[in-house]
Amino acid sequence: MNFITLDYVDIALAATLVLINTGLSLRLSLGLERRFLIAALRMAVQLTLVGLVLKALFAAATPLLTGLAALVMIGFAGYEVMARQERRYLGWWGYGLGTSAIMTAALLVTVFGLATQVRPDPWYDPRYAIPILGMILGNTMTGVALALHALTQGAVRDRASIEARLALGAPWREALRPTARDTLRTALIPIINSMSATGLVALPGMMTGQILSGVDPIEAVKYQLLISFLIAGGTALGALAAVQAGVWRLCDNRHRLRLDRLAPPRD
């Protein structure tokens, strides 16, 4: 296999495109130049640190370190879900609900993929477990964030109709079912669109990376299909878990809508 090694000069040349973006922002008075530079710098620092950590993690290859790395990734993903909510749940629920949904879905799907399809030896080998978890986790995080955002916004928007159903004697699950259904559609449409466009419109990053590193294109396609199916499963499971728990939290045992459990909208 032919593997082309990149040096730091190559990376610096590619980074000049970001400088061009900042120049365009200044020229057109977009006000994005500072954000461009900070985002690029953060990405470079974060990826470098991740590379160093993964190198050490791959060398150690212990289940304890692999598990700790997975928990750290899940913890940061849960924080991102909470940060993306315009009206987050109050108290522990603001962080715990999204994090629990992500952890349940991502870990189940990752273990399923490692145990039944990839089958590394040992099964927790971080060289396989961490990248697969990362790809599933990133997409599941987006699905859960969309689900919780759409659910809380929908509950506020549909408050009159939800409370009318509750007043007529409908249980809380039935009263919020239309909102929950719309929420799940919102959360799952991006992954459906992504799968529909993969191949003819866009070559996914994992497949492209494998091809560039010399892997046979057919083998790269197999891995990409596997990861895409795992991502779809993780996203659906995470969104469903988040919506079910979120709907339950929005009501009480007296079948009342409890929007007071949501924080005020952020300015």
Contacts in CASP RR format, 6 or more apart in sequence:
PFRMAT RR
TARGET T0000
AUTHOR 0000-0000-0000
METHOD contacts of the structure
MODEL  1
MNFITLDYVDIALAATLVLINTGLSLRLSLGLERRFLIAALRMAVQLTLV
GLVLKALFAAATPLLTGLAALVMIGFAGYEVMARQERRYLGWWGYGLGTS
AIMTAALLVTVFGLATQVRPDPWYDPRYAIPILGMILGNTMTGVALALHA
LTQGAVRDRASIEARLALGAPWREALRPTARDTLRTALIPIINSMSATGL
VALPGMMTGQILSGVDPIEAVKYQLLISFLIAGGTALGALAAVQAGVWRL
CDNRHRLRLDRLAPPRD
1 213 0 8 1.000
1 214 0 8 1.000
1 215 0 8 1.000
2 214 0 8 1.000
3 213 0 8 1.000
3 214 0 8 1.000
4 212 0 8 1.000
15 40 0 8 1.000
15 44 0 8 1.000
18 36 0 8 1.000
18 37 0 8 1.000
18 40 0 8 1.000
21 32 0 8 1.000
21 36 0 8 1.000
22 32 0 8 1.000
22 33 0 8 1.000
22 36 0 8 1.000
22 37 0 8 1.000
23 33 0 8 1.000
24 30 0 8 1.000
25 31 0 8 1.000
25 32 0 8 1.000
25 33 0 8 1.000
25 36 0 8 1.000
26 33 0 8 1.000
53 69 0 8 1.000
54 126 0 8 1.000
54 130 0 8 1.000
57 65 0 8 1.000
57 66 0 8 1.000
57 69 0 8 1.000
57 126 0 8 1.000
57 130 0 8 1.000
58 126 0 8 1.000
58 127 0 8 1.000
60 126 0 8 1.000
61 122 0 8 1.000
61 125 0 8 1.000
61 126 0 8 1.000
61 127 0 8 1.000
63 122 0 8 1.000
63 124 0 8 1.000
65 126 0 8 1.000
66 124 0 8 1.000
66 125 0 8 1.000
66 126 0 8 1.000
66 129 0 8 1.000
66 130 0 8 1.000
67 124 0 8 1.000
69 126 0 8 1.000
69 130 0 8 1.000
70 107 0 8 1.000
70 129 0 8 1.000
70 130 0 8 1.000
70 133 0 8 1.000
73 130 0 8 1.000
73 133 0 8 1.000
73 134 0 8 1.000
73 137 0 8 1.000
74 99 0 8 1.000
74 102 0 8 1.000
74 103 0 8 1.000
74 106 0 8 1.000
74 107 0 8 1.000
74 137 0 8 1.000
75 99 0 8 1.000
77 99 0 8 1.000
77 102 0 8 1.000
77 106 0 8 1.000
77 137 0 8 1.000
77 138 0 8 1.000
77 140 0 8 1.000
77 141 0 8 1.000
78 95 0 8 1.000
78 96 0 8 1.000
78 98 0 8 1.000
78 99 0 8 1.000
78 102 0 8 1.000
78 141 0 8 1.000
79 95 0 8 1.000
79 99 0 8 1.000
80 141 0 8 1.000
80 145 0 8 1.000
81 98 0 8 1.000
81 99 0 8 1.000
81 102 0 8 1.000
81 141 0 8 1.000
81 144 0 8 1.000
81 145 0 8 1.000
81 148 0 8 1.000
82 88 0 8 1.000
82 94 0 8 1.000
82 95 0 8 1.000
82 96 0 8 1.000
82 98 0 8 1.000
82 99 0 8 1.000
84 145 0 8 1.000
84 149 0 8 1.000
85 94 0 8 1.000
85 145 0 8 1.000
85 148 0 8 1.000
85 149 0 8 1.000
85 152 0 8 1.000
86 149 0 8 1.000
86 152 0 8 1.000
86 153 0 8 1.000
86 265 0 8 1.000
86 266 0 8 1.000
87 152 0 8 1.000
87 153 0 8 1.000
87 156 0 8 1.000
87 262 0 8 1.000
87 263 0 8 1.000
87 264 0 8 1.000
87 265 0 8 1.000
87 266 0 8 1.000
88 94 0 8 1.000
88 148 0 8 1.000
88 152 0 8 1.000
88 262 0 8 1.000
88 263 0 8 1.000
89 97 0 8 1.000
89 152 0 8 1.000
89 246 0 8 1.000
89 249 0 8 1.000
89 261 0 8 1.000
89 262 0 8 1.000
89 263 0 8 1.000
90 261 0 8 1.000
90 262 0 8 1.000
90 263 0 8 1.000
93 249 0 8 1.000
93 261 0 8 1.000
97 148 0 8 1.000
97 242 0 8 1.000
97 245 0 8 1.000
97 246 0 8 1.000
97 249 0 8 1.000
98 144 0 8 1.000
98 148 0 8 1.000
98 242 0 8 1.000
100 241 0 8 1.000
100 245 0 8 1.000
101 144 0 8 1.000
101 238 0 8 1.000
101 239 0 8 1.000
101 241 0 8 1.000
101 242 0 8 1.000
101 245 0 8 1.000
102 137 0 8 1.000
102 140 0 8 1.000
102 141 0 8 1.000
102 144 0 8 1.000
102 238 0 8 1.000
104 237 0 8 1.000
104 238 0 8 1.000
104 241 0 8 1.000
105 140 0 8 1.000
105 144 0 8 1.000
105 233 0 8 1.000
105 234 0 8 1.000
105 235 0 8 1.000
105 237 0 8 1.000
105 238 0 8 1.000
105 241 0 8 1.000
106 133 0 8 1.000
106 134 0 8 1.000
106 136 0 8 1.000
106 137 0 8 1.000
106 140 0 8 1.000
106 234 0 8 1.000
106 238 0 8 1.000
107 133 0 8 1.000
108 234 0 8 1.000
108 237 0 8 1.000
109 136 0 8 1.000
109 140 0 8 1.000
109 230 0 8 1.000
109 233 0 8 1.000
109 234 0 8 1.000
109 237 0 8 1.000
110 129 0 8 1.000
110 132 0 8 1.000
110 133 0 8 1.000
110 136 0 8 1.000
110 230 0 8 1.000
112 230 0 8 1.000
113 132 0 8 1.000
113 226 0 8 1.000
113 230 0 8 1.000
114 120 0 8 1.000
114 123 0 8 1.000
114 124 0 8 1.000
114 128 0 8 1.000
114 129 0 8 1.000
114 132 0 8 1.000
115 123 0 8 1.000
117 226 0 8 1.000
118 128 0 8 1.000
118 132 0 8 1.000
118 226 0 8 1.000
120 127 0 8 1.000
120 128 0 8 1.000
120 129 0 8 1.000
123 129 0 8 1.000
132 227 0 8 1.000
132 230 0 8 1.000
135 206 0 8 1.000
135 227 0 8 1.000
135 230 0 8 1.000
135 231 0 8 1.000
136 227 0 8 1.000
136 230 0 8 1.000
136 231 0 8 1.000
136 234 0 8 1.000
139 191 0 8 1.000
139 231 0 8 1.000
139 234 0 8 1.000
139 235 0 8 1.000
140 231 0 8 1.000
140 234 0 8 1.000
140 235 0 8 1.000
140 237 0 8 1.000
140 238 0 8 1.000
142 190 0 8 1.000
142 235 0 8 1.000
143 187 0 8 1.000
143 188 0 8 1.000
143 190 0 8 1.000
143 191 0 8 1.000
143 235 0 8 1.000
143 238 0 8 1.000
143 239 0 8 1.000
144 187 0 8 1.000
144 238 0 8 1.000
144 239 0 8 1.000
144 242 0 8 1.000
146 186 0 8 1.000
146 187 0 8 1.000
146 190 0 8 1.000
146 239 0 8 1.000
147 183 0 8 1.000
147 184 0 8 1.000
147 186 0 8 1.000
147 187 0 8 1.000
147 238 0 8 1.000
147 239 0 8 1.000
147 242 0 8 1.000
147 243 0 8 1.000
148 242 0 8 1.000
148 246 0 8 1.000
150 182 0 8 1.000
150 183 0 8 1.000
150 186 0 8 1.000
150 187 0 8 1.000
151 179 0 8 1.000
151 180 0 8 1.000
151 183 0 8 1.000
151 242 0 8 1.000
151 243 0 8 1.000
151 246 0 8 1.000
151 247 0 8 1.000
151 250 0 8 1.000
152 250 0 8 1.000
152 262 0 8 1.000
154 179 0 8 1.000
154 182 0 8 1.000
154 183 0 8 1.000
155 162 0 8 1.000
155 176 0 8 1.000
155 179 0 8 1.000
155 250 0 8 1.000
155 257 0 8 1.000
155 259 0 8 1.000
155 262 0 8 1.000
156 259 0 8 1.000
156 262 0 8 1.000
158 178 0 8 1.000
158 179 0 8 1.000
159 257 0 8 1.000
159 259 0 8 1.000
161 178 0 8 1.000
162 175 0 8 1.000
162 176 0 8 1.000
162 179 0 8 1.000
162 257 0 8 1.000
163 175 0 8 1.000
163 257 0 8 1.000
165 174 0 8 1.000
165 175 0 8 1.000
166 172 0 8 1.000
166 175 0 8 1.000
166 255 0 8 1.000
166 256 0 8 1.000
166 257 0 8 1.000
169 255 0 8 1.000
171 255 0 8 1.000
172 247 0 8 1.000
172 248 0 8 1.000
172 250 0 8 1.000
172 251 0 8 1.000
172 255 0 8 1.000
172 257 0 8 1.000
173 247 0 8 1.000
175 251 0 8 1.000
175 255 0 8 1.000
175 257 0 8 1.000
176 247 0 8 1.000
176 250 0 8 1.000
176 251 0 8 1.000
179 247 0 8 1.000
180 243 0 8 1.000
180 244 0 8 1.000
180 247 0 8 1.000
183 243 0 8 1.000
184 239 0 8 1.000
184 240 0 8 1.000
184 243 0 8 1.000
187 235 0 8 1.000
187 239 0 8 1.000
187 242 0 8 1.000
187 243 0 8 1.000
188 235 0 8 1.000
188 236 0 8 1.000
188 239 0 8 1.000
191 231 0 8 1.000
191 232 0 8 1.000
191 235 0 8 1.000
191 236 0 8 1.000
195 228 0 8 1.000
195 232 0 8 1.000
198 204 0 8 1.000
198 224 0 8 1.000
198 228 0 8 1.000
203 211 0 8 1.000
204 224 0 8 1.000
204 227 0 8 1.000
204 228 0 8 1.000
206 220 0 8 1.000
206 223 0 8 1.000
206 224 0 8 1.000
206 227 0 8 1.000
207 220 0 8 1.000
207 221 0 8 1.000
207 223 0 8 1.000
207 224 0 8 1.000
209 220 0 8 1.000
210 219 0 8 1.000
210 220 0 8 1.000
210 223 0 8 1.000
211 217 0 8 1.000
211 220 0 8 1.000
249 258 0 8 1.000
249 261 0 8 1.000
250 257 0 8 1.000
250 258 0 8 1.000
250 259 0 8 1.000
250 261 0 8 1.000
250 262 0 8 1.000
251 257 0 8 1.000
251 258 0 8 1.000
252 258 0 8 1.000
END
